[in-house]
Amino acid sequence: MVTAAQVKELRVKTGAGMMDCKKALVECKGDLEKAVEYLREKGLSAAAKRAGRATGEGVIEAYIHTGGKIGVLVEVNCETDFVARNQQFQDFAHELAMQVAAANPSYVSVEEVPDEVIQREREILRQQALNEGKPEKIVDRIVEGRIAKFYQEECLLEQPYIKDQDMAVKDLLAEQIATIGENISIRRFVRFVLGEGEV
């Protein structure tokens, strides 16, 4: 019996699609290393190899939430104009725009979060833990756990995917890279809320 955790681990290792990972694990009777080899032989762990390639094409996808109260623009890049016009790629860009509308991230990735924001967050979380009466010796571990949660809330790639909470947006991205066959990057986004910023 193949578990969801095994499938997820294999996906993280290889960047292959969920169904491909499940099939590989079934074929290899749950052996993770054999499943990695199986996927490599089939050419499905290509996402990692594509990660360094330049992404100069792509789309800017717009999404207006029902009622016109929230609007999102997201720029998603790929390597070729051919893929930029591909329906699967465009659907992926649309999913990302919906994710931004629903989950309201502040950054694309962990790397984008400024150091001063993380430092301030660490100080606040540390003080919270101490105020809760947590022992000094475990406070740092608690802070690290809460920082990971902060990333999950604030960074698009770390967020649970709105249509499948067991999967992070970065897993969805890896799946798209594996199935489309090109490097894909999420460059930037902007989210508008009607009346926001009014004094």
N, C-alpha and C positions, 0 to 999 in steps of 0.2 A: 504493500500500500504506500503510495507516494503522498507525502504531506505538503500542504501549502508552504510551510517553512522551507522545505527542501527545494521546492520550485523557485521560491524567492531567492534563496541563496545561490542557486545556479544562474538565475537571471542576473543577479548582481555581479557574479564572476564573469559571465560571458556576454551580457548585453543582448542575448537572444530573446525572442518573443516567448510569452508565457506558455502558449500551447506547444511550441517547439521544445521548451525546457521540460514540460510535463512528459511529452513523448519520449525524450531522451532518457529521463529518469525511469520511465516504465521499461523501455528497451534494455536499460543497464541495471535493472532490478534495484534501483535506489542508490547505486554506487555513484557518488558525486564526481570523483575523478574520471571514471569511465564515461560518465555523461558529458563532462567537459570535452573529452577526446571525441566522443560521438558528434557533438555539435561542431567542433573544429573541422572534422572530416567532412561534415555536410556544409561547411562554410557559413555557419550561422553565428559564430562568435566574432563576427567582423566589426561590431560596433566599437570595440576598444581600439582596433587598428585604425579606424577612420577618424578617431577623436582629434588628431592633430591637423587634419586637412582644412584648408581655407574655405570659408563659407561666404561667398560674395553675392550670391543670389538670394531669393526668398520672397516673402510677402509681408505686407502690413495688413493684419486682419482687424476688422472693426466688429464690435459686438455691442448692441444696445439692448439692455435688459428690458423685459416687458414693462410697458408704461413709460419708457423713456426717462427713467430717473437715474440710471447708472449706465455709463458708456465706457468702453475699453478699447484701446488701440494696443496691439502687440506686434512687435517685429520679430519674425522667425526667419533665420537664414539657413540656406543649404548651399551645395556646391554648384549646381547647374540650373539653368533656366528651365530645362526639361522637368526636373523634379519640382521646381517652384510652381509649375502649372499642373502638377499631378494632383488628382482629387484627394488622395489619401493624405498628402502633405498639407493641403489646404484645410482638410477636415481636422487635422492635428492642430493647426494654427487656431482654428475656431474653438476647439476644446480648451486650448490654453487661454483664449480670451474669456471664455465662460468661467474658467477656474479663477482668473484674476477678478472678475466681477463678483463671484460668490465668496471667495476666500480672502480677498483684499490683502495680498502680500505687499511688503514694502521694498523688497529687493528680489533680483532674479536668483542669486546664489549666495552661499555663505561667504564667498570671497569678496562680494560687493559690500558687505556690512562694514562700515567704518570702525576702526579700532576704538575710537572714543565712545561709540555707541555700545560696543561690547563691554568696555571697561565700566561705563556707567551702569549697564545692566547687571554686571557681576557684583558691583557694590550694593545695588538695590537688593538683589537676590540674597547676598550674604547677610545683609542687615535683616531681611525678612526671616531667614533661617534662624538667626540668633534671637530675634524677637519671639519666634515660635518655641524657643527654649531648646533648640537642637544642640547637642554637645559639640563643642568647638572642633574636636578631632574629626567629625564627619561633615562639617559644614562645607568644606571644599568639594566633597563628592556630591553633596546635595546641589550646590551651585552649578556644577558641571552638568548634572542631569537636567536642571532647569534651563540652562543655556541651550541644551539640545532641543528642549521643548520650545524655547524662544525661536530658534532657527526654523523649527517645523511650522511655526505660526507666521513668521515674517519673511521667509525665503521661498519663493515660488517652487524651486526644484525640490525642496525638502518637504513641502506640504503633502498631506495625503490627497490623492486624486479624488475629486468630488464624486466621480462615478464609481470608484472602487477604493474604499478607505484602506484596504490592505496593501495598496500600491502607492508609492510616492510619485510625484510628477517626474522626478529624474528617472524612475523605472520606465515610465511611459515613454520618455524621450529615448532611452536606450532601445526600447522595443521598436520605435519608429526608425531609428538609425539602422537597426538590424534588418527590418523588413523592406525599407525603401532602398537601402544600399548606399547611402551617402551620409557624410557628417552633417548634422543639424545642430544649430545653436539658437538659443532664445536670447536675443540681443537686448531688448528693453520692452517696457510696457508703460502705459499711463492709464490711470483709472479716474474717471470723472463722476462726481456725485452731484446731482442737481442742487444748487443752493449752497454747496460746500464753500467755505471761505467767506461767506457773507458776514458782515459785521452787524 
